[in-house]
Amino acid sequence: MAFASSALAAPPAAGTVIGNQAVATFESGGQTFSVTSNLVQTTINTIAGVQIETDTTKSAVAGGKVLFPHTITNVGNAADRYNLTTTFVSDSGLSFVGIYADGDCDGVPDTLTSIDQTGSLNAGESACVVVEVNVAAGATGSPTFKITAASTLTTASNFTAGTANQPNQPNDTNTDTVTVTTGAVFEFTKTMSLLDDGDGSGSLTPGDTVRVRFNYSNTGGADAANVIITDVLPTALTYVADKGQWSDGGTMADAGGAVDHTNGQGHTISYSFGDSTVKATLSAVPVGKSGYIEFVGTVATGAAGTISNTGTIDSDQTDLQTSNEARLVINDGQATAVTLADRAADPSYAGRFGGDLPDVNYTDGGLASSTDDDNAANDTIAYTEGYLSSSIPVPFDVIITNHSNTTQRFNLSVEPSNSFPAGTFPAGTTFSFTTTEGTPLLDTNSDGRPDIQLGANSVANFLVHANLPDGAAREEGSQAWEATMTASSISNTAVLNKTRLRIASKVGGGTVDLQNAGELAAGLNVANDNGDPWTTVKTNPGEAAEFTLVVKNNRSVSDSFNLSFSGSNFAPGSMPAGWQVVFRNADGTVTNTGVIAPGASATFTAVVTPPDTAAPGNTDVYFRAASASSAAVVDTKLDEVTVVQVVDLAIRTDQTAQAAPGGVVVMTHTLENLGNVAITNGPIGYNPDFPSFAETLRVDANGNGVLDSTDATVTSIADILTALDKTELAPGDRVLLFSRVQAPASAVGGLSESARIVVNSTLTAPGEATVEDQNPSNNTVTETVTIVSGNVVVVKEQAVDAKCDGTADGSFTQAGQAANPGECIVYRITATNMGTADATELQIDDATPAYTTYVGSSGTATTGDTEAELTLQPADGATGAIRSEHGTVPSGQVARLTFRVRIDQ
């Protein structure tokens, strides 16, 4: 069964998670601070929806048959099938013959096999059908009948099962009318088809040519005279001159006013084009006569989406009649293109470049990277001069061009992600993505990568932050650090483009290099070029595996280095149950290297002993050497003791906060099962702890999004499940965690401490089966708390506003919410000065999340009870940044930004 589909605008897919964070910046004590809020998330409900088009009137002779074309569109947000039913009035003279699939939407059945349900239609897709009706020999007047399309999506939040006489809801109905006549009757259909694929993209794109054809047939009881066929071209289609054709021959002139051709029966045609309208006048169409007229159009520059169009036929003997709605989808996803570079490219689809690295389709005078100082359009964003500190994230201003003729969303990634071979950024480097205003770019489709949305044929820029490991150093003249960044289309994963991120300037710091014998693993790469362990040692259960470790001091001063191990990267001292690891040298067991002179090295043996009951397979062992005098100087390497399913627990997001001496901050994290295996247990906790701050990890047991007395302290997945009264963390489950951190009263301003919350990679599945997390890169979040006299805590909350009337339906909460497409979400960001000093120049930055648009003028800002200034906000129905500026916020005072967004529908 064939069904035509079209990429109509659709609401976010069911289950889509809309996530967002806000950022506040302020000054205190002469320093500028930035604080990120908690992440709030809204899950889109499954909704059903259907639209059937269009009410149609057709003439017919008594005793004849009539075909009525209709288009059924899925306007819900999940795949659905639609029951098709017809309703006839008894004794109307009309009777049902069949409903037929019309795959090419030309108004003609593909087969004469009747159907009562559409095929499965994804959100936004359409199917065309044709209803055939008998007209009784005694029929008179203008009888009617109805056709209804009803959802079968029983899991939708708005679905209601029907009865014997009532279709399921939601549903939609058209009313068709037959005008019974003894005169002329036209069967009149329109088709549009790709004629010339000019760019070879394999789909309809701007610049391609389209054949438009009108088929007509007089099926009535009398001839028709002065027959006029008219078509008003849509803006997406540009008429091609002098291409008009008539099935009876002749050359059509566009000027009009004269007969263009006379056929063998003496019937004439007069053809013209003007004011975007094609008009053909036939002198006569006798009973039984069939024919067509056709012309050619070009898809206009910038056209996108679906071309939908009808035409009309009229005569002296008939009423004006409208054809079926013909449709063509422009750029159905196969013609997507993107350029990622240091300069803007020509945003048209024709302006795309077939190669990559470097691209050569730059636009003179277009948007250019503000951080690229190599003075060359070379597809590289480079730092070539000056000095960079390894303790401050390095921002790269990246330019992205969407050549597609539809809005597209692109995944963003930086390689290498798990291995750092020579010539790349040092091991431990992470990359984060924000808007140019600093709002984090999030993963809107839960595929593990952040993404960015661009409108059709548009250019934008965003920031990639290289978070270098503290102590990383690079001397002038040494090999540049380089990484490759990729933007890949979510709708068509084969479409991608890359650019380079490069640091060739001096970077301050100093390193330690942890190697195996023979300089294996020299450098700061955790794993080898393939992301694999540097050294693998095979052993029997209960028998020791020995690794040679060489610690080289690359610092300019003598130093000693603490030795540690982990089963994941990195939770010191953690290994699977029963595993033992010790470090030895000639003097016996050690945990510190002793003093090593600058440029010198020392050799040790790591003895790793698995338990007697160890299962066969591979077990990772991370070894780390960390400076005893500077916590920033560290090197980690991966080895393996030679033990697979998709097991993936993720915790997010890194948080920074400020606290006053003796103050408390609460940071939120989300623990989510991204794998396909339920998890029943596994360690989770601080590794390492804050050096002097007190920390506690708790779970949102009552689901209210706020830390309170009912929220239990947890150190494992089992603790979390007990608190939630659950037996397992099922795939897709998401849990909110609170990290409560209290600074000592004796803490002094400027003190900054960090801790990491680690989800151990060794987990437990149902049946007490031990499974290994296959993606440990997302098992760790870092928390950084700085002691300031002006301490600002930022909390983001949300509430659903189903009617979009500006009034929240419930209380504001940090907890996840569920909402339908078309409903609104109210966001409230509160920045509270918890310190003892004023916070000056405070501003709050946020942005419309993916799959939403701004509700115009909905933003409000206050400082205490005083109105504050909104300096950035999008227009109604647009997307973009929202910013409020609050000036000085005294100790104990609150600054607040509130705004609304509407979920796409």
Number of C-alpha atoms within 10 A of each C-alpha: 12 16 21 19 23 22 21 16 14 18 22 27 21 20 16 19 23 25 20 24 24 27 24 27 20 24 19 19 14 7 9 13 20 17 22 25 24 24 24 24 20 21 18 21 23 25 24 28 25 24 20 21 17 17 15 18 17 23 24 26 24 21 14 14 18 22 22 23 28 23 21 26 25 27 24 29 26 25 21 26 19 25 18 20 16 18 13 15 12 8 10 17 23 24 19 14 15 17 25 26 29 23 20 22 29 26 28 24 22 18 12 12 11 15 17 15 18 22 17 16 23 21 26 21 22 27 24 30 30 24 23 20 20 18 24 18 12 10 20 17 12 17 18 18 18 15 19 21 28 29 27 23 24 16 13 20 12 15 20 16 14 14 8 6 6 9 20 21 20 23 20 17 19 18 16 19 19 25 19 23 19 13 18 26 30 26 22 25 25 27 23 24 17 18 15 14 16 14 15 11 14 12 18 27 31 25 21 22 23 23 16 19 22 24 19 21 19 21 23 22 17 18 18 23 19 17 19 20 23 20 21 16 19 16 12 19 21 18 22 15 14 15 15 22 18 21 12 17 14 14 13 22 20 19 13 16 10 11 15 19 19 16 13 8 8 9 15 19 24 21 27 20 21 12 7 14 13 20 20 24 21 20 19 20 23 18 18 15 13 17 13 16 20 19 20 22 22 20 23 18 18 18 20 23 18 17 20 14 18 19 22 19 24 19 22 14 15 18 15 14 20 20 25 27 23 23 24 23 18 24 23 23 20 17 21 25 28 27 33 29 34 31 31 27 29 21 25 19 25 15 16 22 19 10 10 15 15 18 23 18 18 24 14 11 8 12 18 22 22 15 16 21 13 14 9 12 18 18 23 28 29 26 22 17 13 10 15 18 16 22 16 13 18 19 20 22 23 28 24 28 27 31 29 29 27 23 16 22 21 24 23 22 21 20 16 19 15 20 22 25 21 18 14 22 27 23 23 22 22 17 17 18 22 19 19 16 15 20 23 20 25 24 19 21 20 14 11 14 15 19 23 23 17 18 16 20 24 20 22 18 23 21 23 24 18 21 18 22 23 21 21 24 19 23 14 14 9 11 13 21 18 22 21 16 20 20 23 22 24 17 15 17 12 12 18 20 23 24 26 22 27 21 21 21 20 20 20 16 20 20 24 28 25 30 26 20 14 9 13 14 27 19 21 26 28 29 22 21 16 12 16 16 20 19 19 19 14 13 15 15 15 16 14 19 21 19 20 16 23 22 24 23 26 20 21 12 11 14 20 20 25 16 22 22 25 20 22 27 25 26 24 17 14 23 22 20 10 12 15 16 19 17 22 18 13 9 6 9 14 17 13 17 23 13 15 19 17 15 13 13 17 16 17 21 19 22 17 23 21 23 17 12 9 17 12 10 9 15 21 21 23 25 24 24 27 25 21 18 12 14 11 18 23 25 24 25 28 26 22 20 23 16 12 10 11 14 23 26 29 23 24 19 19 17 19 18 24 28 27 27 22 13 17 18 21 20 24 26 21 17 20 19 20 21 20 13 21 22 27 24 23 19 19 23 22 22 19 15 17 20 10 12 18 13 19 17 23 24 29 23 24 14 16 15 20 20 22 14 7 12 20 22 18 21 17 18 23 21 20 28 20 14 19 18 10 12 15 21 24 18 17 14 14 17 20 24 27 24 21 16 21 21 24 17 11 8 19 15 15 14 11 17 16 17 18 20 23 24 29 29 29 22 24 22 19 14 7 11 10 17 20 21 24 16 15 21 18 17 23 25 19 17 21 15 24 22 23 26 23 27 30 34 23 26 26 24 24 25 25 26 20 18 12 18 10 16 15 19 15 10 10 17 20 23 19 22 18 16 18 23 23 17 18 27 28 23 26 23 25 24 27 23 25 25 24 15 18 23 28 19 15 24 25 26 21 27 27 26 22 24 21 24 22 27 24 15 13 14 23 16 24 19 23 16 11 10 13 19 18 19 11 16 23 18 13 14 13 14 20 15 19 23 22 25 24 26 17 17 23 20 18 16 18 20 30 25 28 19 24 28 29 23 22 18 16
